[in-house]
Amino acid sequence: MLGALDHVLGRRLDEFWAAYQALTKRAQGEPAIQRVGRIIDLVWKLQAGPSFDAFLELVVASRTNPTLRRALRQVIRRFDERVREAFATVFPGGHPDAITFVFALLDGLAIDRIVRGQADAGRILGKLKRVAGMTGFGN
């Protein structure tokens, strides 16, 4: 079971790293507010792909399967560690919970998008970027 979970979240992490590497090349020397927008767009792109759908199915299944839930938590911890490492290189000295907050919010928005559609998601993403910029996200 752990192998299948590693595969699903491994794909999600591979997608994140590929996009992250492209982001860091473009973001060098940019003001923090632009980097914030790029990070949010990067995470949102992950939430719109097939690996998120597979992840969501696993999360839902883990509600009633304690063995799956324990295994999923282990894999998610590794995923979170790698994402925090990447975040720290884009926002040195940034609070590590900032990226966790973005993932949590966008996980919820991705679920909401299934019901409401992409138009509402785009509006919410714009607001998130403005709020993140006002609060010193990453600093």
DAZI-V345284 format. One record per residue. N is the residue number from 0. RES is the residue in three letters. PSI is psi in whole degrees, -180 to 180 (NA if undefined). Layout:
N:RES:PSI
N:RES:PSI
This chain:
0:MET:-43
1:LEU:-35
2:GLY:-43
3:ALA:-41
4:LEU:-44
5:ASP:-38
6:HIS:-49
7:VAL:-52
8:LEU:-25
9:GLY:-42
10:ARG:-42
11:ARG:-42
12:LEU:-40
13:ASP:-43
14:GLU:-44
15:PHE:-48
16:TRP:-42
17:ALA:-47
18:ALA:-37
19:TYR:-44
20:GLN:-41
21:ALA:-40
22:LEU:-46
23:THR:-33
24:LYS:-43
25:ARG:-30
26:ALA:-9
27:GLN:126
28:GLY:-4
29:GLU:151
30:PRO:154
31:ALA:-38
32:ILE:-36
33:GLN:-38
34:ARG:-37
35:VAL:-49
36:GLY:-40
37:ARG:-42
38:ILE:-45
39:ILE:-44
40:ASP:-40
41:LEU:-49
42:VAL:-40
43:TRP:-39
44:LYS:-39
45:LEU:-38
46:GLN:-13
47:ALA:0
48:GLY:173
49:PRO:-27
50:SER:-31
51:PHE:-41
52:ASP:-43
53:ALA:-42
54:PHE:-45
55:LEU:-42
56:GLU:-41
57:LEU:-41
58:VAL:-46
59:VAL:-44
60:ALA:-31
61:SER:-14
62:ARG:-37
63:THR:8
64:ASN:95
65:PRO:-34
66:THR:-46
67:LEU:-43
68:ARG:-45
69:ARG:-46
70:ALA:-42
71:LEU:-41
72:ARG:-40
73:GLN:-47
74:VAL:-41
75:ILE:-39
76:ARG:-44
77:ARG:-43
78:PHE:-48
79:ASP:-41
80:GLU:-45
81:ARG:-40
82:VAL:-42
83:ARG:-39
84:GLU:-46
85:ALA:-44
86:PHE:-41
87:ALA:-27
88:THR:-29
89:VAL:-35
90:PHE:73
91:PRO:132
92:GLY:-2
93:GLY:154
94:HIS:127
95:PRO:-22
96:ASP:-15
97:ALA:-46
98:ILE:-33
99:THR:-42
100:PHE:-45
101:VAL:-46
102:PHE:-45
103:ALA:-45
104:LEU:-43
105:LEU:-26
106:ASP:-48
107:GLY:-41
108:LEU:-36
109:ALA:-39
110:ILE:-43
111:ASP:-36
112:ARG:-32
113:ILE:-38
114:VAL:-46
115:ARG:-23
116:GLY:171
117:GLN:-31
118:ALA:-47
119:ASP:-37
120:ALA:-43
121:GLY:-40
122:ARG:-44
123:ILE:-40
124:LEU:-42
125:GLY:-43
126:LYS:-41
127:LEU:-43
128:LYS:-42
129:ARG:-45
130:VAL:-44
131:ALA:-41
132:GLY:-38
133:MET:-28
134:THR:0
135:GLY:33
136:PHE:131
137:GLY:-5
138:ASN:NA
